[in-house]
């Protein structure tokens, strides 16, 4: 009779668990669809409204974090981090972007999703475009190799475009054009209209730099038209910037002024400070070529102020990225410790479960054999002692690891402070004479200053720069000296 009651209770429990599990799976599927929808919308808005991209990806991330802790759901968590990082990248928030990218990469590595990890490497490579060409190529080539191994045409094309961007910044224009052409061919084949617009724009920029203005204008206008049709604000603003420079070079001042006004409106829409600064420099070039020297001087002053801010930001970007990587590595160590603790907790749980089972067995055996009770109790006591001994050992190891992490964190803070001081010194002390040189060169080209006087002033600027470099070298070599 007792066996019948036990069987009946177990049957009811099984039915309850089955119904609960089905309901839980239905909720997970619904939440997964919502995460997909938000991520898709966020990614589509990256070139139109990157702020909206960040907000939608953050909403997707909040849902994804509540999904079951299973490998099949973790991909959505990683993709939410990656798309949020893309939005921050287009908002020039490099520090937030690298934090999101590293979190995404950790998730993809955990679930062994090589394709998604390659996408993150491609994104991280873009972060290094303006600070470290070697690092940029390292990440981008890693992404390209994985994409080629997986035959992922879309990722191969994106890697080609981004590698081309590195060579463009290195002024290796023909090498950059080679990669742009390869990317353009892939995107034409797979009919990826958004990346095809980027490829058209990039190729147009190269042809402008190699002075093939007709070809450049044709490509840039095609990219501009396609971007407007898809409401892609950032590509429109970028293509207008190059078109304005092209029109200035051809003395088409009215066309240049029109395209600058339009481009400024689009750059404001995407809230890109760097684009706004580039437009001020283009206006300066336009007014200088028109010989409107007073307006040109005004924009030169504005550019100097913006350049100082942007330069400081660019110099600190590399430091921020490295700092975030160190922080992420520290978090990974913390996560490893947390995982170890969870493993210990699971061991304890199963140990307690086993103990409970053994106790039940002991109770049953007490009814049949009193002698077995003593042996079983001895075994349980030994098992408990071993568990406690292991726990004590693990506590000592964890305490030692925490001390090591604290020491390394303090060391990193000291090094980061020193790097910040050198960056600030370089920005404030050297940018001033360089800006003066640029202004003098423009004034001398227009014949607004006496050549001998200009040479004397330029010589003074060069001497100042040389002196600052010597001082900087002395400070770098003498660790006892401070910047200020």
N, C-alpha and C positions, 0 to 999 in steps of 0.2 A: 504493500500500500504506500509506504514511504517513497519507494522508487517511482511509483506512478505520479505522485504529487511533484516530485523533483523534475521528472520529464515534462510534465505539463507547464511548470513555471519556466523551464528553459525554452520551450516552444513559444510561449507568449513573448519572452524577451527577444527571441530571434525575429519574430514578426515585427515587433516594435522597432528594432534596430534597422530592419530592412526598409520600413516606411520612412523612418527618419533620414536614412541615407539617400533615398530617392528624392525626398524634398530638398535635402542639402545640395545634391547634384543639380537640381533644377535651378536653384538660386545661383550656383556657381556659373552655370551656362549663361544665365541672363546677365550677370555681372561681366562675364567675359565679352559678350556681344557689345555691352556698353563701353568697355575699355577699347575694343576695336574701333567702334564708331568715333570716340573722342580722339584716339590717336590718328586715325585717318584724316579727320578734320584739322587737327593740329598740324600735321605734316603738310597738308595742302595749303595752309595759310602762311607757311614759313617765309615766302617771298612777297607776300601781300601785307600781312600784319603779324610780325613775329611776336609781339606782345600777346596776341590772341593764341598763338602757338604755345607759348609758355603756360598760359592759363588753362587751356584745354588739356595739355599734357599733364599738368599738375592735378587736374580733376580725374584724369584717367589713372594717375599714379595712386591717388587716394583710394580708388576702388580696387586697383590691382593689389595693393598691400593687404587687403582683407580677403583675397582669394585663398583657397586652401594651399597649404604648404606642400605642393606637389610639383614635380618637374614640368608637367604639361601646362601648368598655369604660370610658372615663373617667367616664361618667355614674354608674356604680356607686361610683367613688371619691368623687365629689362628694356623692352621697347619704349615704354613710357618714359623711363629715365633718358634714353637716347634722344627721343624727339624733344623732350624738355631742354636737353643740352643744345640741340640744333637751334631752338628758339632763342636761347641765351646767346649763342654764337652770333646770330644775326643782329642781336641787340648790342653786340660788342661787350658782353658780360663774360669775359674769358674765364674768370675764376669760377663763376657759377657753372659755366659750360663744362669745364674740366671735371668738376665735382660730379656732375650728372653723368658724363661719359665714363668715368672710372667706376661708378656704381653700376652702370649698365654692363660694362665689360666683366665685372665680377659675377654678375648674375649669369651672363652668357657662358662664362667659363665653367660655372658650377653645373650648368645643364648641358655643357659640351656642345653648344650651338656655334659652330665654327663660322658659318655664314654671317650671323649677326655680330660676332666678335670682329670679323673683318670690316663690317660697316662702321663699327665704333672706331677701329684703327684709322679708317678713312677720315672720320670726323675729327679725331685727335690730330691727324696730320694737318688739317686745315687750321687748327689753332696755332700751329708753329709757323705758318706761312710768313708772318711779319717779324718773327723773332729768331728763328733757328732753322735755316734751310736744310741742314743735315738731318735734324730730328724730323722735320716735315717729310723728307724723302724716305727716311727709315720707316715711318708709320705707313706712308702711302704705298711704298713698294711691298710692304708686308700685306697690306690689304689687297693689292693687285695680284700677288702670287696666290693667295687663297681664292680670290675670285676666278682666276684662270683655272685653278685646280677643280673648282666646283662648276666651271662653265657658266658663271653668272654674268650674262652680258651687260645687264644694267649696272652692276657694281664695277665691272671692268671699264665701262665707258666713263663712269664717275671718277674712277681712279686716274684714268688718262687725263681728264680735264684738270684735276687737282695737281697732278704731277706737272702738267703744262703750266699751271699757275706758279709753281716754284721756279721753273726755268724763265718764265716771263719776268719775275721779280729779280732774277739774276741777270736779266737783260740778254739771255741767250734766246733771241726771238725766233730763230729758225727751228731750234730744238723744241721750243714751246709750241710753235705752229704744227710741228710733226705730231705731237701728242693731241693737240686740239683737233686736227684732221681725223685722227684715229677715233677719238671720242665722237666726233660728228658723224662718222660713218656708222658707228654702232647705234647711235640714237636715231638716225634716219631709218635704219633697218628694223629696229624694234618699235619705232613710232612713239618714242618718249618725247613728247612735245616740249615739256618744261626744260629738260636738260638740253634739248636741241636748241632752244633759245639761248641758253648759256654758252653752248658751243659756238653759235653764230656770233654772239657778242665778243667772246674771247678771240675768235679769229679776226674779227673786225679791228679789235684793239691792236693785234699784232701787225696787220697790214697798215694801220695808221703809223705805228712806230717805225716801220721799214719804208715809210713815205709813199706807199701805193694808195693814194687818197681815194681814187675812184672805187677801187675794190673794197676799201674799208667802209666808205659811205654806203655802198650797196649792202654789205653784210650787217652793218649797224642799224640801218633803217629797217631791214627785214626783221632783225631781232626786236627792235623797238615796237614795230607794228604787232608782232606776234605776242609780245609781253602785254601790250595794252589790251589785246583781245581777251587775254586770260586774266586781266586785272593783277598782274605781277608788278607791284610797285617798285621793288628794289631793282630788278633788271631794267625797268624803264629809266629810273634815275641814273643808273650806271652807264647805260648806252648814251643817254643824253649828254653825260659828262664828256665822253670821248668825242661825240659828234660836235660839241661846242668847241673843243680844242682843234678839231679838224677844220671847222669853219673859220676859226681865228687864223689858222695857218694859211688858209686860202683867201684871207681878207674879206670874208663874207660876214661882216659884222652884224647886220640885222638878223641873219639866220642864227648866228651865235647867241645874240641876246635873247631871241625868242626861245631857243632850245634850252638856255640856262634857266629862264624863268619857269618853264615847264618842269625841268628837272629838279629845281629847288622845291617845288610843290610836292613832287613825289618823294624826295628825300625827307621832307618833314613828316610825310605820312608814315614812313617806316622808322622814324626817330633815330636816324643814323648820324651821329655827330661827325664821324670821319668824312662821310659824303658831303655834309654841310661845309666842312673845312675845305674839301677839294673844290667845291663850287665857288667858294670865296677866292681861292687861288686862280681859278679859271676866269672869274670876273676881273681880277687884278691883271691877268694877261691881256684880256680884252681891252680894258681901259688904257693899259700901257701902250698897246699897239695903236689904239685910237689917238694916242698922245694926250689923253685926259689925265695929266700927271697928278693933279690934286686928288682925284678919285682913286687913282692907282695907289697913291701913297696911303690913303685911308684904308684901302683893302690890304695893303702890305702890313699895316699895323695890326689889323684884325687877325691876319694870317699868323703873324708872329705870336700873338697871344694864344691862338688856337693851337699852333704847332707846339708851343711849350707844354700845353696841357696834354696833347696827344702823345708827344715824345715821352713825357713822364709816364703816361699810361702804357706805352709800348715797352719802355724799359722795365716797368714793373710787371708786365704780363708774364715774362719768362720766370721771374721770381715767384709770382703767384702760382703759376702752373706747377713749378717744382715743389712749392710749399704744399699745394693741394695733394700732389702725388705722395709726399711724405705723410701727410695727414691720413690719406686713404690707406697707405701701407700700415700705419698705426691702427687704423680701424680694422683692417684685415686681421692684424694680430689679435686685436680685441675680440673680433668675431671668432677667430680660431679658439681663443680661450673660452668664449661663451659656448662654442660648439662642444668643447671638451667638458665644460660644466654640465651641458645638457646630456652628454653621453654618460657622465657620472650619475646624473639624476636618473637616467634610464636604467643604469646598472642597479642603483639603489631601489628603484621601483620594482624591477624584476626580482631583485633579491628579497624585498619585502613580500612580493607575491609568492615567491618560492617558499619563503618562511611560513607565510600564512597557509599555503597548501600543505606544507609539512606538518604544521600544527594540527590541521584537520585530520591528516593521516594519523598523527600521534593519538588524537582523541579517539579515532576509530580503533586504532590498535590497542588502546588502553582496555577496551572491552574484551579483547582476546588474549593479550599477552603483556603482562606488567613488566617483564624483563626488557622488552624492546623499547619501552618508554625511556629508560635510563640511557641506552645507546643513542637514541634519536636526539635527546636533549643535549648530549655531549657534542654530537655533530653540529647541531644548530648553534651552540655556543662558539665552537671553533669558526664556523662560517661568519658569524657576527663579528668576531674579533678580526678576521681577515678583511672584512669590509671596512671596519673602522681604521685599520692600519693603512689600507689603500687610500682612504679619505684623508688621513693625516698627511700622507706623502704628497698627495695632489695639492692640498692646501699650501704646503711648503713650496712646491714648484710654482704655483700660481702667484704666491707672494713675491718670489724671486723675479718672476717675469714682469710683474708690475713695477718693481724697482728699476729694472733695466729700461722699460718704456719711459718712465719718468725722467731718467738720466738723459736718454736720447732726445726726448722732447725739449728739455732745457737747452741742450747743445744746439738743436736746430733753431730755437728762438734767438740765440745769440748770433748764430751765423746769418740768419735772415735780417736781423737788425743791422749788421755790418754791411750786407749787400744793399739794403735800402739807403744807408747813408752814402755809399759810393754812387748809387744811381742818382740820388738827389743832387749830390755835388756836381756830377757830370752834366746833368740837365741844366742847372742854373749857371754854372761857370763857363761852359763852352758854347751853349746855344746862343748866348748874347753876341759874342764876336762873329759867329757864323752868320747870324741874321744880318749883322752890320755889313759883312762882306757881300752878302746877296744883294742888299740894297745898293751898295756902292757900285757893284757890277752893272746893275740895271741903270743906275744914274749915268755911269760912264758910257754905256752903250748909246744913250740918248744925248750925250754931249752936255749934260747938265752940270758937270763938275770938271774942274781943271785936271788934266791927266796926271801932272806931277803931284798935285795935292791928293788925288785919288790913290796914287801909288804909295804915297807916304802913309795915308790913313790905312790902306790895305796892309802895308808892312807892319804897322802898329797892331792891327787885328791879328795878323799871323803870329807876331811876337807874343801877343797875349795868349793865343791858343797854345803856342809852344810852351810858354811858362806854365799854363794850367796843366798841360799834359805831364810836364816834368814833376810838378807838385803832386799830381795824381799818382804818378809812378812811385814817387817817394813814399806816399801814404800806403800804397798797395804793398810795397816791399818792407815797410816798417810797421809792424802790427801794433806798436805802442802808440802810434799817432792816430788821432781821430780826424774825421772829415772836416768838422767845423772848428 
